Amino acid sequence: MYDIAIIGAGPAGASAAIFAARAGKKTVMFDSDQSVTRKAWIENHYGIDRIAGPDLVDQGKRQAHRFGATIVQAKVTHIERLQEGFALVTDGSRFEARHVIFATGLWTDLAEQVGLDTKPATEPRIKTVIVVDADGRTNIPGIWAAGTVAGTSVHTIITAGDGARVAVNVISELNGARWVDHEILKTST
């Protein structure tokens, strides 16, 4: 069983996967190749001069994989509640996880199918978002949402930050204490 399953591999999903995997959590991220970021040209992402959306998405996936996240190229079509956690079903495969993070960008169809509360979006061109609390929790315990699908701005830097924020909250809940991921720059003496 995975600790954290992330549905979506755009900036919010990959950022969540990076933080989860770096925290030593068994992490799986599902990529259905529907990220709207794949259509973007980005010049306003902190730390990156300019980048094509597909390159940003691919870099995020590579970084998550480098830290130990499993990446599954498939669309999650169904989620079942288990006695402990959830089963995520794709075409022909089934994965179990204690927590699920929706980072599905524009797409709420699976969220609504599962019974997550949704509401009209306020961001231009976004129709519906998942209702979340201040930590990213949904109305179903153990299911969280991050990024555009959770009502944040569509800007990649904002969705990436929200994915990290929600992952930190999930990790903290799993650990039973607030978790922080900081390293110190190593200098030669």
HELIX and SHEET records of a PDB file:
HELIX    1   1 PRO A   11  ARG A   22  1                                  12    
HELIX    2   2 VAL A   36  LYS A   39  5                                   4    
HELIX    3   3 GLY A   53  ARG A   66  1                                  14    
HELIX    4   4 ASP A  109  VAL A  114  1                                   6    
HELIX    5   5 GLY A  147  ALA A  150  5                                   4    
HELIX    6   6 THR A  156  ASN A  175  1                                  20    
SHEET    1   A 6 THR A  70  VAL A  72  0                                        
SHEET    2   A 6 THR A  27  PHE A  30  1                                        
SHEET    3   A 6 TYR A   2  ILE A   7  1                                        
SHEET    4   A 6 SER A  93  PHE A 102  1                                        
SHEET    5   A 6 PHE A  86  THR A  90 -1                                        
SHEET    6   A 6 HIS A  78  ARG A  81 -1                                        
SHEET    1   B 5 THR A  70  VAL A  72  0                                        
SHEET    2   B 5 THR A  27  PHE A  30  1                                        
SHEET    3   B 5 TYR A   2  ILE A   7  1                                        
SHEET    4   B 5 SER A  93  PHE A 102  1                                        
SHEET    5   B 5 ILE A 143  ALA A 145  1                                        
SHEET    1   C 2 TRP A  41  ILE A  42  0                                        
SHEET    2   C 2 ILE A  51  ALA A  52 -1                                        
SHEET    1   D 2 THR A 118  PRO A 120  0                                        
SHEET    2   D 2 THR A 128  ILE A 130 -1                                        
END                                                                             
